[in-house]
Amino acid sequence: MNKVSVGREAEQIAADYLREHGYDILDQNYTFKHMGELDIVAERDRTLVFVEVRFRRARGYGSPEESLTARKLRTIRRVAEAWIAHHRRHGCPVRFDMIAVEQIHGATEIRHHRNAF
């Protein structure tokens, strides 16, 4: 599998996890111009939740949580603002979460970090 298909698989695992925990998935892989992409846009209890999915198959480069850079965080915030404007959802409560997906030795572990950034 290439990097894109592996990432999409991890995003689908995260979306399924969110659905199982009462979230409505509003959008996946939302791209705004050449600015960047949102992995998942969800809603729960009238709060918009922008979710960044991070994936690892090994710990050689650190945990999924350690892979989230300041630059990526800025991009996510800017694209989230564009999503809100495009969908006319101004004034809604907003939260930024991160879901870490690890598949090491055949076992899948999911960690959901609410208000991650």
URCORBEL-V942409 format. One record per residue. N is the residue number from 0. PHI is phi in whole degrees, 0 to 359 (NA if undefined). PSI is psi as a letter, one per 20 degrees, with the letter a starting at -180 (none if undefined). OMEGA is omega in degrees with one decimal (* if undefined). Layout:
n/phi/psi/omega
N/PHI/PSI/OMEGA
N/PHI/PSI/OMEGA
//
This chain:
n/phi/psi/omega
0/NA/q/176.8
1/274/r/-174.8
2/300/g/-179.3
3/294/g/-178.4
4/292/h/176.2
5/295/g/178.0
6/298/g/179.0
7/296/h/177.4
8/297/g/178.5
9/296/g/178.3
10/296/h/177.8
11/291/h/175.5
12/300/g/179.9
13/295/g/179.2
14/297/g/177.5
15/298/g/177.4
16/301/g/-179.0
17/297/g/177.7
18/302/g/179.7
19/298/h/-178.7
20/254/k/170.4
21/88/j/178.7
22/267/q/169.2
23/265/p/178.3
24/272/o/-178.6
25/266/h/-175.8
26/199/q/173.0
27/224/q/177.8
28/55/l/178.0
29/284/p/179.4
30/248/p/177.3
31/246/o/-178.8
32/46/c/178.0
33/250/j/-174.7
34/283/h/-177.5
35/156/a/-173.7
36/226/q/169.8
37/257/p/-179.9
38/292/g/-177.9
39/218/p/169.2
40/244/p/-177.0
41/232/r/175.9
42/218/p/175.5
43/209/p/179.5
44/53/l/178.1
45/64/j/176.7
46/251/p/173.6
47/284/p/-178.5
48/236/o/176.5
49/266/p/-171.5
50/244/p/172.6
51/263/p/-179.5
52/255/p/178.1
53/239/p/-171.5
54/229/q/173.5
55/215/q/172.9
56/254/i/179.5
57/205/r/-178.8
58/263/j/-178.0
59/303/h/178.9
60/252/j/179.9
61/96/r/-179.1
62/281/r/175.1
63/303/h/-179.8
64/300/h/-178.2
65/287/i/-176.6
66/273/i/-177.9
67/274/o/-175.5
68/265/r/176.7
69/299/h/178.8
70/298/g/178.7
71/297/g/178.9
72/299/g/177.9
73/298/g/179.2
74/298/g/-179.4
75/300/g/179.7
76/298/g/180.0
77/294/g/179.7
78/290/h/175.8
79/298/g/176.4
80/299/g/178.0
81/295/g/178.8
82/299/g/179.9
83/300/g/179.9
84/295/g/-178.3
85/298/h/-178.2
86/262/j/177.2
87/52/l/-178.8
88/247/k/178.5
89/302/q/176.0
90/87/i/177.8
91/283/q/171.3
92/298/q/-176.3
93/230/q/177.3
94/221/q/177.4
95/244/o/-179.3
96/247/r/172.5
97/226/p/174.1
98/244/p/176.8
99/263/p/177.2
100/240/p/175.9
101/237/p/173.9
102/236/n/-177.6
103/242/p/179.7
104/57/k/175.4
105/82/i/-180.0
106/258/p/178.2
107/258/p/176.2
108/240/p/179.8
109/240/p/175.1
110/236/p/-178.9
111/257/o/179.5
112/255/o/178.7
113/280/q/-178.1
114/50/l/-174.3
115/290/h/-178.6
116/202/none/*
//
